Amino acid sequence: MVACLALAFICCAHLLTVKDLGIFGTSRKRSVLGQDGCTPIPIGNAMMWTFGDTILGTWKGELSSSATFEDSAVMKGMISNSLAFTRIPDDETIADLDFLFYKEEGTVAPFIKHNPGEDPSTWRFWAIDGILIGETVCVYYIIVKIDKSITVSESNPMPIRIEGVGLAEWRKPADWIPGDPVSFRRTVKLFSANEPVFGDSVIRHGDFLYLIGHGPAAGKRVPAYAARVPATSIRNRAAYKFLDDNGRWVAGIKNARPLFQDVMGELSLSYNERLGRYIIIYCSLDGMIKLAAFKDFPLVKSRETFIIYVPPTLPVIPSRPNLFYYSGKEILHTGRAIYAIYINPALYQPMLLKIPYPAIPLK
């Protein structure tokens, strides 16, 4: 009897534990040294993955969770976005996906291009989430300007300014398969500087697209906001509405209310059929991975987030003193678990978490 009770306790504890599965997508090391972003977009017969800053170069050591980037690699260049494709993942394959990258002349290249006259050393386009609408794949991207006049500090470790959010589009042929040509073009600028970067995450529910975005920072606070737009009006800024204090969707972005105040990097929004709830996952300013579950958007105001995972302490790297975890987000949910990533800056790699459903308290 005692042995049976002990076994039951162990099994129960196992179900309640969020598992750190290590570096996500280690097959990426064949093409890149490091990346952030890491956002999945289902496009029918494949999963498309967008990435932000992507480091190119050569390996000098093994890629492992216990190493640092300096231990493992020699950087030769960085591009501001990249694109890859895999099979549609499931519980068995999520930890061992084979990534096929978009390349030009054999080298990973940005899929969101600079226009003539745009200096790549000044302007960067960080790809975030997107969605397939009809035959068109739409990807939101953050427009970033490098401004060397900005003073770098612990609270502002990068000399950058967010100039808004744009949309890039690709008309996907019906018979397209991974490895076929891909051609995205920049179409409209939807959001401006000093507005949230909507498009961190986008989902479709009925006739509407629901988006979540973060920023801009205000002192020591970084808020998150929600928006929605008819799927047919994705390019029309005037059609976007924002969640206000009363749980209504309103036209004025100045009336949007923050959902949370401690968001570090992109966050995710999904609708989980098993739970019958929307799920938001994000990395907090203090490096914790947090989750909120709610039945409908007007109710999110009353929902408290809770910590689902505390990453290990980051190593001290003298050449990079201002390290912080960022960009916690869901990348997949199945009938068995939710899978999420967060970015480890010491490695410049996404780390994979498995979140069993019993680990999620519901009210």
Secondary structure, 3 states (H helix, E strand, C coil): CHHHHHHHHHHHHHHHCCEEEEECCHHHHHCCCEECCCEEEECCCCEEEEECCEEEEEECCCCCCCCCHHHHEEEEEEECCEEEEECCCCCCCCCCCCCEECEECCEECCCCCCCCCCCCCCEEEEEEEEEEECCEEEEEEEEEEECCCCCCCCCCCCCEEEEEEEEEEEECCCCCCCCCCCCCEEEEEEEECCCCCCCCEEEEECCEEEEEEECCCECCEECEEEEEEEHHHCCCHHHCEEEECCCCEECCHHHECCCCCEECCCCEEEEECCCCEEEEEEEECCCCEEEEEECCHHHHHHCCCEEEECCCCCCCCCCCCCCCCEEEEEEEECCCEEEEEEEECCCCEEEEEEEEHHHCCCC
